[in-house]
Amino acid sequence: MEADQEHGRAPRTVPRKSAPRLSVVVPTRNEAANLCQLRDELERALAGVDHEVVVVDDSSDATTRPLLARISSEAPHWHVVERSPAEQTGLATAVTTGLALAQGDAVCVMDGDLQHPPEVAPRLLRAVEAGADLAVASRYVEGGEASGLVSGYRQLVSRGSRWAAFAMFPESRRTSDPLTGFFCVRRSAVAGLELRPVGFKVLLELLVLCPGLKTVDVPFVFGRRLEGQSKASARQGLLFLRHLVSLFLHVPESSHALKFALVSLCSLAVFQGAFDSLARTALPLLVIWAAASLASSLLNAVLQRHLTFRSHWRRPLLYRAFGSSGSLAGLAVYAALLWASPRHPTLMAGVAQAIALAIPMTVNLLSVRRWFRVGTAGSPNRLEELGRRLEVDTAWWSEPAPEPLDARRRELAPAGLEELIRHCAASTIPDLVVQSPSDRPQPRRNIESLSAIMVPKPEVGRVAVLVRRSVKPFTAADLEQAVRLLHGSELEAEGAALQLRVAKP
């Protein structure tokens, strides 16, 4: 799977004294024929609404950019970002650039070709201001229409893509039109979210990444293009498929049921192939079953761990124990089935292996997993729990402007940690630092390094600091786990340090 497309340089800032109610983000490419009408219709539709228009332009013709320059000089609330050819990596990145620049309390994304009627934008804004996090302009609810899809082929492709999204991602079913390019979102609900959409479908990215957003549909009629050329093409279809694969593989919380089913079917297929091959030998059936089950169960464990349940932390011994119990139970079940129906050894083998796989997988059901976490957490303090998981030397809640470290912490912590804590608190961005003992490469591998993780919690005015002195410093995976745990529950900031293990001398 090739990497998601590049996103160009850092977004340029749009200076503004105060935040407007609404930002309208419009990606454009060679839309000179539609821009004046778009401006006029937006101004009529948003009369009385404090708003800004952020145009991200990828045009290659000779007329669009001069026209945009004239419009923005006449209308100070129009801001134009002209992307260079190197930055022009598709409509999706144009939209994400606009979202990053938007200053409004709500952000409306729409196309510049007038197929998205500007008069719908105020209705989307009202839906967000009434309590929704995401208002979707839908062609597929009562009052909506997709007449702008002029050919039967385009209608078929649109509906097929929509049903593909529904089938793969249950999160997309919160709206009837997950592939529309016309929507409005509360900016605070997606602030800080790193988007990596591919092709046109930014909304699908938001739905999958943020399943907790309160979403409502607002009907609209998708109009016919008046001027210019449609950007839809076979290449965009391939990009859509890439986007589906990217969301499936790179969003651990997405499409759990489908991932579970595919991995289980793959594991059973491996079992059946191994069992059939070994059945040609003179080995006893129970030995054959055990060998085939081992191969199938190992594959299942690896794939489920890295695909289906990648985002969930586990206690390895606990889950290995359940996996072993599943295999032992499956062997016992197979022995019983052979005794009951000795003329169908292959069929009974498949049934027994399905049971063997099902037993450990029940641990991954949400309710069971929560029960085990409650039973084994040991302490309601999530910082202490995280510290034990990561095997840190010490962890504490720091003030944004920390006092000088005491001798104990100074011995364990990387140099300049106080300044790093200040920077982390000011930027509100989690940070990881690893400090080697010397600038020279070390011939030995068992040399300790100093590492620290800092996770800011602006709502409590503190920074969680975790420090480790070890031959295995913190990694990016440790940082991700810290952010997930500390931002996944309510915390009480406690000032006392947590001595979780004794540092090696």
C-alpha positions in Angstrom: 0.0 0.0 0.0 1.6 3.2 -1.1 1.9 6.1 1.4 -0.8 8.7 1.5 -0.1 11.7 -0.7 2.1 14.6 0.5 0.5 17.6 1.9 2.8 20.4 0.9 4.2 23.2 3.0 2.8 24.4 6.3 -0.4 26.4 5.9 -0.1 30.1 5.7 -1.9 32.1 8.4 -4.8 34.4 7.6 -4.7 37.5 9.8 -7.9 38.5 11.5 -8.8 40.5 14.6 -11.7 38.3 15.7 -13.2 35.0 14.8 -16.2 35.1 12.4 -19.3 32.9 12.9 -18.6 31.1 9.7 -15.6 30.3 7.4 -16.4 29.1 3.9 -13.6 26.9 2.4 -13.7 26.7 -1.4 -11.1 24.6 -3.3 -10.8 25.8 -6.9 -9.1 24.8 -10.1 -9.6 26.7 -13.3 -13.0 28.0 -12.2 -12.8 31.6 -13.6 -16.2 31.2 -15.3 -18.0 30.5 -12.0 -16.2 32.8 -9.5 -18.2 36.0 -10.0 -21.5 34.3 -9.7 -20.2 32.3 -6.7 -19.2 35.5 -5.0 -22.5 37.2 -5.6 -24.6 34.2 -4.5 -22.5 33.7 -1.3 -22.8 37.4 -0.4 -26.6 37.2 -0.8 -26.9 34.0 1.1 -24.7 35.1 4.0 -25.9 38.7 4.2 -26.0 39.5 7.9 -23.7 36.6 8.8 -20.2 37.5 10.0 -18.1 35.3 7.7 -14.9 34.8 5.7 -14.2 32.9 2.5 -11.0 30.9 2.2 -10.2 30.0 -1.4 -7.4 27.4 -1.9 -6.5 27.7 -5.6 -4.8 25.1 -7.7 -5.4 26.8 -11.1 -3.2 26.3 -14.1 -5.0 28.6 -16.5 -4.3 32.3 -17.2 -7.5 33.8 -15.9 -8.5 32.3 -12.5 -5.8 33.7 -10.3 -6.0 37.3 -11.7 -9.8 37.2 -11.1 -9.3 35.8 -7.6 -6.8 38.6 -6.9 -9.3 41.2 -8.0 -12.2 39.7 -5.9 -10.0 39.5 -2.8 -8.9 43.1 -3.2 -12.6 44.2 -3.4 -13.8 41.9 -0.6 -11.4 41.9 2.4 -13.1 38.9 3.9 -12.0 36.8 0.9 -8.6 35.2 1.5 -6.9 33.4 -1.4 -4.1 30.8 -1.0 -2.4 30.1 -4.3 -0.7 26.8 -4.2 2.4 26.1 -6.2 2.5 23.2 -8.6 4.5 21.2 -6.0 1.8 21.8 -3.4 -1.1 20.8 -5.7 -1.7 17.3 -4.5 -5.4 17.1 -5.0 -8.7 18.5 -3.9 -8.5 16.7 -0.5 -5.3 18.5 0.5 -6.8 21.8 -0.8 -9.7 21.3 1.6 -7.5 20.4 4.6 -5.3 23.4 3.9 -8.4 25.6 4.0 -9.6 23.9 7.2 -6.3 24.6 8.9 -6.5 28.3 7.9 -10.2 28.8 8.8 -10.9 31.0 11.8 -14.7 30.7 12.1 -16.6 29.0 14.9 -18.1 26.8 12.1 -16.5 25.9 8.8 -18.5 25.2 5.7 -16.7 23.3 2.8 -18.2 23.6 -0.7 -17.1 23.3 -4.3 -16.6 26.4 -6.5 -18.6 25.2 -9.5 -22.0 26.2 -8.2 -23.2 22.6 -8.0 -23.3 23.2 -4.3 -25.9 26.0 -3.9 -24.6 28.8 -1.6 -28.1 29.4 -0.2 -27.8 26.1 1.6 -24.8 27.3 3.6 -26.9 29.3 6.1 -29.1 26.2 6.8 -26.0 24.2 7.5 -24.7 26.9 9.8 -28.0 27.0 11.7 -27.9 23.2 12.2 -24.4 23.4 13.7 -25.4 26.4 15.9 -28.4 24.4 17.1 -26.2 21.7 18.6 -24.8 19.5 15.8 -21.1 19.0 15.4 -21.4 18.2 11.7 -24.2 19.2 9.3 -24.1 17.3 5.9 -25.8 18.6 2.8 -27.4 15.4 1.5 -28.7 14.5 -1.9 -30.3 11.3 -0.5 -32.8 12.5 2.1 -36.4 13.8 1.5 -36.1 17.1 -0.3 -32.6 16.3 -1.7 -31.8 15.4 -5.3 -28.8 14.3 -7.3 -29.9 15.7 -10.7 -26.5 17.3 -11.2 -25.1 13.8 -11.9 -26.1 14.1 -15.6 -25.4 10.6 -16.8 -26.7 7.2 -15.6 -23.1 6.1 -15.3 -22.2 8.8 -12.9 -25.3 8.1 -10.8 -24.4 4.4 -10.7 -20.8 5.2 -9.6 -22.0 7.6 -7.0 -24.5 5.2 -5.5 -22.1 2.3 -5.7 -19.3 4.3 -3.9 -21.8 5.3 -1.2 -22.9 1.8 -0.5 -19.2 0.7 -0.5 -18.6 3.3 2.2 -21.6 2.1 4.2 -20.5 -1.6 3.9 -16.9 -1.0 5.0 -17.4 1.7 7.6 -20.4 1.7 10.0 -19.3 5.2 11.1 -20.3 6.6 7.7 -24.0 5.5 8.2 -24.6 8.5 10.5 -25.4 10.4 7.3 -27.2 9.4 4.1 -24.5 11.1 2.0 -21.0 10.3 3.3 -19.3 11.2 0.0 -20.7 14.7 -0.5 -18.3 17.5 -0.7 -20.7 20.0 0.9 -20.8 20.1 4.7 -20.4 22.3 7.8 -18.5 21.4 10.9 -18.0 23.0 14.3 -14.3 24.0 14.2 -13.6 23.1 17.8 -14.9 19.6 17.2 -12.1 18.8 14.8 -9.4 21.2 16.0 -5.9 19.6 16.0 -7.1 16.6 14.0 -4.5 15.4 11.4 -6.4 14.6 8.2 -5.0 12.4 5.4 -7.8 12.1 2.9 -7.2 10.8 -0.6 -9.1 12.1 -3.6 -12.4 14.0 -3.1 -13.8 12.4 0.0 -12.9 14.6 3.0 -16.2 14.1 4.7 -15.7 10.3 4.8 -12.4 10.9 6.5 -14.1 13.0 9.2 -16.8 10.5 9.8 -14.4 7.6 10.3 -11.9 9.5 12.4 -14.5 11.2 14.6 -17.3 8.6 15.2 -18.5 10.7 18.2 -19.5 13.8 16.2 -23.2 14.5 16.4 -24.3 14.5 12.7 -27.4 15.8 11.0 -28.5 15.8 7.4 -29.7 18.9 5.5 -31.4 18.2 2.1 -30.1 20.0 -1.0 -30.4 19.6 -4.7 -27.1 18.9 -6.4 -27.2 21.2 -9.4 -25.8 20.9 -12.9 -22.4 22.4 -13.7 -23.0 25.6 -15.7 -19.4 26.4 -16.7 -16.0 24.7 -16.7 -15.2 21.0 -16.7 -16.0 18.3 -14.1 -13.0 17.0 -12.1 -14.5 13.5 -11.8 -12.5 10.9 -13.6 -11.4 7.3 -13.5 -8.3 8.4 -11.6 -10.6 9.9 -8.9 -12.3 6.5 -8.7 -8.9 4.8 -8.1 -8.1 7.5 -5.5 -11.4 6.7 -3.7 -10.5 3.1 -3.5 -7.1 4.1 -2.1 -8.8 6.2 0.5 -11.0 3.2 1.6 -7.9 1.1 2.0 -6.1 3.8 3.8 -8.9 4.3 6.3 -9.3 0.5 6.7 -5.6 -0.1 7.4 -4.5 3.1 9.2 -7.5 3.9 11.5 -7.4 1.2 14.2 -10.8 2.0 15.5 -12.5 1.7 12.0 -14.5 -1.2 10.7 -13.9 -3.6 13.5 -16.6 -6.1 12.4 -15.3 -6.4 8.9 -11.6 -6.7 10.0 -12.6 -9.3 12.5 -14.5 -11.3 9.9 -11.8 -11.1 7.3 -9.1 -12.2 9.7 -11.2 -15.0 11.1 -12.0 -16.3 7.6 -8.3 -16.1 6.6 -7.3 -18.0 9.8 -9.9 -20.7 9.1 -8.7 -21.0 5.5 -5.1 -21.5 6.7 -6.3 -24.2 9.2 -8.3 -26.0 6.6 -5.4 -26.0 4.1 -2.9 -27.3 6.8 -5.4 -29.9 8.0 -6.0 -31.2 4.5 -2.3 -31.4 3.8 -1.4 -33.2 7.0 -4.4 -35.6 6.7 -2.5 -37.2 3.8 0.1 -38.4 6.3 -0.2 -41.3 8.8 -0.3 -38.9 11.8 -3.1 -39.3 14.3 -6.1 -37.0 13.7 -5.6 -35.2 17.0 -2.0 -34.5 16.3 -2.9 -33.2 12.8 -5.6 -31.0 14.3 -3.2 -29.6 16.9 -0.6 -28.7 14.3 -3.0 -27.1 11.9 -4.7 -25.2 14.8 -1.3 -23.9 16.0 -0.6 -22.4 12.6 -4.1 -20.9 12.3 -4.2 -19.6 15.8 -0.8 -17.9 15.5 -1.8 -16.2 12.3 -5.1 -15.2 13.8 -3.4 -13.7 16.9 -0.9 -11.7 14.9 -3.5 -10.3 12.4 -6.1 -9.5 15.0 -3.5 -7.8 17.2 -2.1 -5.6 14.4 -5.2 -5.0 12.4 -8.4 -5.4 14.4 -7.4 -4.5 17.9 -4.2 -2.5 17.2 -5.4 0.5 19.3 -6.1 -1.5 22.5 -3.4 -2.1 25.1 -3.2 -5.7 26.4 -1.7 -7.5 29.3 0.3 -10.1 27.3 0.2 -12.9 29.9 -3.5 -12.5 30.3 -4.3 -12.7 26.5 -1.8 -15.5 25.9 -3.5 -17.5 28.7 -6.8 -17.0 26.9 -5.3 -18.0 23.6 -3.9 -21.2 25.1 -7.2 -22.0 26.8 -8.9 -21.6 23.4 -6.6 -24.1 21.7 -6.9 -26.6 24.6 -10.6 -26.3 24.6 -10.7 -26.7 20.8 -8.6 -29.9 21.1 -11.0 -31.3 23.7 -14.0 -30.3 21.5 -12.5 -32.0 18.5 -11.9 -35.2 20.5 -15.5 -35.2 21.6 -16.8 -34.5 18.0 -14.7 -37.3 16.6 -16.2 -39.6 19.2 -19.7 -38.5 18.3 -19.2 -38.4 14.5 -16.1 -40.3 13.4 -17.1 -40.4 9.7 -16.8 -36.6 9.3 -13.3 -35.7 10.7 -12.7 -32.8 8.3 -16.0 -31.1 9.0 -15.6 -31.6 12.8 -12.1 -30.2 12.6 -13.3 -26.9 11.2 -16.0 -26.7 13.8 -13.5 -27.3 16.6 -11.1 -24.7 15.3 -13.8 -22.1 15.0 -14.6 -22.7 18.7 -10.9 -22.5 19.5 -10.6 -19.1 17.7 -13.8 -17.8 19.3 -12.8 -18.3 22.9 -9.8 -15.9 23.0 -11.5 -13.4 20.8 -14.3 -12.9 23.2 -11.8 -11.2 25.4 -11.7 -8.4 22.8 -15.4 -7.7 23.2 -15.7 -4.2 24.7 -17.6 -5.2 27.8 -15.3 -8.1 28.6 -12.2 -5.9 28.0 -13.6 -3.2 30.3 -14.2 -5.8 33.0 -10.6 -7.0 32.9 -9.2 -3.5 32.9 -11.3 -2.6 36.0 -10.2 -5.8 37.7 -6.5 -5.3 37.0 -6.0 -1.6 36.9 -5.1 -1.5 40.6 -5.5 2.3 40.9 -8.0 4.8 39.6 -5.1 7.2 38.9 -4.6 7.0 35.2 -1.1 8.5 35.4 0.0 5.8 37.8 -1.6 3.2 35.6 0.2 4.5 32.5 3.5 4.6 34.4 3.2 1.0 35.4 2.4 0.0 31.8 5.4 1.9 30.4 7.7 0.9 33.3 8.8 4.4 34.0 11.2 5.4 36.7 9.1 8.3 37.9 6.0 10.3 36.8 4.4 13.4 38.1 2.0 16.3 37.2 4.0 19.4 36.5 3.0 23.1 36.5 3.4 24.8 33.1 6.2 26.8 34.6 8.0 24.1 36.6 10.1 24.6 39.6 13.8 23.4 39.3 13.9 19.6 39.5 15.0 18.1 42.7 18.2 15.9 42.8 16.3 12.7 42.3 14.4 13.9 39.1 17.5 15.7 37.8 19.5 12.4 37.9 16.8 10.6 35.9 15.6 13.3 33.5 17.1 14.5 30.2 19.0 17.8 30.3 16.8 20.9 29.9 13.6 19.0 30.8 12.1 22.1 32.6 12.3 24.1 29.4 10.8 21.3 27.4 7.9 21.2 29.8 7.3 24.9 29.4 7.3 24.5 25.6 5.0 21.6 25.8 2.5 23.5 28.0 2.6 26.5 25.7 2.2 24.6 22.5 -0.3 22.0 24.0 1.4 19.4 21.8 2.6 16.1 23.4 6.3 15.6 23.1 8.9 12.8 23.4 12.6 13.4 24.0 15.4 10.8 24.0 18.9 11.8 25.2 21.9 9.6 24.5 24.8 9.6 27.0 27.3 11.0 24.5 27.5 12.4 21.0 29.7 9.4 20.1 28.1 6.3 18.7 28.2 3.6 21.3 29.8 0.2 20.5 27.7 -1.5 23.1 24.0 -1.9 22.9 23.3 -2.1 26.6 23.9 1.6 27.2 21.2 3.4 29.1 19.5 6.5 27.6 17.3 9.1 29.3 13.9 9.6 27.8 10.8 11.6 28.8 7.2 11.8 27.6 5.2 15.0 28.2 1.5 15.2 27.7 -0.2 18.6 28.3 -3.7 18.8 29.9 -4.8 22.4 29.3 -8.2 21.8 31.0 -6.4 21.1 34.4 -3.5 23.4 33.8 -0.8 20.7 34.2 1.6 18.6 32.1 2.0 14.9 32.7 5.7 14.0 32.8 7.0 10.4 32.6 10.7 9.7 32.7 12.6 6.5 32.0 16.3 5.6 32.3 16.8 2.4 30.3 18.5 0.7 27.5 15.1 0.8 25.9 14.0 4.5 25.7 10.5 5.6 25.0 9.2 5.2 21.5 6.5 6.9 19.4 4.2 4.0 20.2 4.7 4.8 23.9 3.8 8.4 23.3 0.7 7.4 21.4 -0.4 5.2 24.2 0.2 7.9 26.8 -1.9 10.4 24.8 -4.7 7.9 24.3 -5.0 7.0 27.9 -4.5 10.4 29.5 -6.9 12.1 27.1 -9.4 9.3 27.1 -10.8 9.8 30.6 -11.3 12.5 33.2 -8.2 13.1 35.3 -7.6 14.8 38.6 -4.2 16.6 38.5 -2.2 15.4 41.5 1.1 17.1 42.3 2.8 14.2 44.0 5.4 12.3 42.1 4.9 8.6 41.5 7.9 6.4 42.2 7.0 3.4 40.1 10.3 1.4 40.0 13.8 1.9 41.3 16.2 3.3 38.7 19.2 1.2 38.0 22.5 2.7 39.4 
